[in-house]
Amino acid sequence: MRFRRAKLASAISSKGDAPGRGEDRKEGRINEITEGSILRGLLAVSLPVMAGNMLQSVLEIVDLYFVGRLGAQAIAGVAMSGTVIMVLMTLIIGLVTATTAHISRHYGAKEYEPMGSVLVNSLYLGLLISAILSIIGLFFSEDILLLMGAESKVATLGSQYLYTLLLGVFTMVELWIISASFQSTGDATTPMLIMLLMNMVNIVLDPALIFGLGGLPALGVAGAALATVLSRGLGLSIALAILLQGGSRLVLPKLPDLRIDLAARLLRLAIPNSVQSGIRSLSFLAVMTIVAAYGTEAISAFGIAARMEMVALMPGFGIATGTAVVVGQNLGARSPHRAEEGVKISLILYGAMMAMTSLIFYNLGGKIMELFDPSGSSTAIGVGYFHIVSLGYVFIAMAIVLSFAMNGAGDTKKPMYATLVSMALILIPLALILPGLLGIGIRGVWLASAIGMISQCLMMAYLYRKGGWKRVRI
């Protein structure tokens, strides 16, 4: 349900319930996250986030489909630009995590007024980061792609896409922050509906701007990026309208409300999480470089397997996001036992999902590879990957849940340490050593990946069990 601003202000000024909670009690409703069924509360956040993640995947697939009509060089340019975006977005992931931790903690503690200040200051930081990314896009797009080894034509086409996307990156950054804020109060449906509308608009704009339909100029790959920016701009406008009209559980303060102390606290939580995400991205690039030494078929196999792996993991990120909200709100409500119960439920749900995925990939790996590579040249290598790495899927699912749980509590340093050790100090060295040491070639790289997953899970579990995350103050 939607909550009008006047009702929010009244709730804040009184000693009563949370925004809208008084009305909920009249209707027999309660906040499932902090008071009712933890499973229902977790799913209320997780399922819309899962749907939103799937819609985001559709947005990317639509771009790739229409760009594919422009030729292989255009596809390569957009694909390489996507890798650049993935690395640059690590700057934003930490800020989104910090915003979630703060707002969910305040909401659970019934401290409603500070939530608006957190959101506003997070948006200021998001604009600052967006400006930096836009400058990078304006002056260095083509140079970055050439540095990555792109051919001249590919770099030219890719830079058109990257340039346009980074100039309008603030639409994605600010919408991401607002969506996370909605989710932190338990409202994951609004961001999902906004994402649905964005997809519909993007599907119409993509061909129109790429090929010049309806009297519009044919912009090529730049048109695909512009369609993405415009659809996200529409989503951002809707999200801001909901906030300004009091249609959310957040009360915006009188602007500008710039608070250096609050911005510093947000950055204190954001930086370790950004570093953690950066380690993951750089480790993936490092493994790709190691795999490249085994030839084109190995790169193809790894690319297909890694993409399928990410698709399989994506729904569980919705569960992990719900876990962060459950932990944050219940710590704010001084119910650490409910936070722990939520984590246990999430571990079971995500673990079961990835156990099923392991069975599917282990037994059908060959058919999956042949679906994407009909030539069959990379099938044997890809099957070897699935037979070894899929054994670690349950462990990586558990590591993701525990990482989000500690991040949701505001304890962002420990997951960073676990990721650094497991990937930079275990996975990468083993990927270099095991192939020759055991005489098993590229299977040694796959074995190193599985060991990295397991070691990350064990370290996360150890740090989580110590319980320091329950006592973190933000």
JOZIGI-V381350 format. One record per backbone hydrogen bond with DSSP energy under -0.5 kcal/mol. CO is the residue of the C=O (numbers start at 1). NH is the residue of the N-H. If there is no record, write none. Layout:
co	nh
CO	NH
CO	NH
This chain:
co	nh
2	4
4	8
5	9
6	10
7	11
8	12
9	13
10	14
18	21
18	22
20	24
21	25
22	26
23	27
24	29
25	28
30	32
31	34
31	35
31	36
37	41
38	42
39	43
40	44
41	45
42	46
43	47
45	49
46	50
47	51
48	52
49	53
50	54
51	55
52	56
53	57
54	58
55	59
56	60
57	61
58	62
59	63
60	64
61	65
62	66
63	67
64	68
66	69
67	70
68	71
71	75
72	76
73	77
74	78
75	79
76	80
77	81
78	82
79	83
80	84
81	85
82	86
83	87
84	88
85	89
87	90
88	91
89	92
89	93
90	94
91	95
92	96
93	97
94	98
95	99
96	100
97	101
98	102
99	103
100	104
101	105
102	106
103	107
104	108
105	109
106	111
107	110
110	112
112	115
112	116
113	116
113	117
114	118
115	119
116	120
117	121
118	122
119	123
120	124
121	125
122	126
123	127
124	128
125	129
126	130
127	131
128	132
129	133
130	134
131	135
132	136
133	137
134	138
135	139
136	140
137	141
140	144
141	145
142	146
143	147
144	148
145	150
146	149
151	155
152	156
153	157
154	158
155	159
156	160
157	161
158	162
159	163
160	164
161	165
162	166
163	167
164	168
166	169
168	171
168	172
169	172
169	173
170	174
171	175
172	176
173	177
174	178
175	179
176	180
177	181
178	182
179	183
180	184
181	185
182	185
182	187
183	186
186	188
188	192
189	193
190	194
191	195
192	196
193	197
194	198
195	199
196	200
197	201
198	202
199	203
200	204
201	205
202	206
203	207
204	208
205	209
206	210
207	211
208	212
208	213
209	219
210	220
212	215
213	216
217	219
219	222
220	223
220	224
221	225
222	226
223	227
224	228
225	229
226	230
227	231
228	232
229	233
230	234
231	235
232	236
233	237
234	238
235	239
236	240
237	241
238	242
239	243
240	244
241	245
242	247
243	246
245	5
250	252
257	259
258	260
259	263
260	264
261	265
262	266
263	267
264	268
265	269
266	270
267	271
268	272
269	273
270	274
271	275
272	276
273	277
274	278
275	279
276	280
277	281
278	282
279	283
280	284
281	285
282	286
283	287
284	288
285	289
286	290
287	291
288	292
289	293
290	293
291	294
292	295
295	299
296	300
297	301
298	302
299	303
300	304
301	305
302	306
303	307
304	308
305	309
306	310
307	311
308	312
309	313
310	314
311	315
313	316
313	317
314	317
314	318
315	318
315	319
316	320
317	321
318	322
319	323
320	324
321	325
322	326
323	327
324	328
325	329
326	330
327	331
328	332
329	333
330	335
331	334
335	338
335	339
336	340
337	341
338	342
339	343
340	344
341	345
342	346
343	347
344	348
345	349
346	350
347	351
348	352
349	353
350	354
351	355
352	356
353	357
354	358
355	359
356	360
357	361
358	362
359	363
360	364
361	365
364	368
365	369
366	370
367	371
368	372
369	373
373	376
376	379
376	380
378	382
379	383
380	384
381	385
382	386
383	387
384	388
385	388
385	389
385	390
386	390
388	391
389	392
390	393
392	396
393	397
394	398
395	399
396	400
397	401
398	402
399	403
400	404
401	405
402	406
403	407
404	408
405	409
406	411
407	410
410	412
411	415
412	416
413	417
414	418
415	419
416	420
417	421
418	422
419	423
419	424
420	424
420	425
421	425
421	426
422	427
423	428
426	430
427	431
428	432
429	433
430	434
433	436
433	437
434	438
435	439
435	440
435	441
440	443
441	444
442	445
442	446
443	447
444	448
445	449
446	450
447	451
448	452
449	453
450	454
451	455
452	456
453	457
454	458
455	459
456	460
457	461
458	462
459	463
460	464
461	465
462	466
463	467
464	467
467	470
468	471
469	472
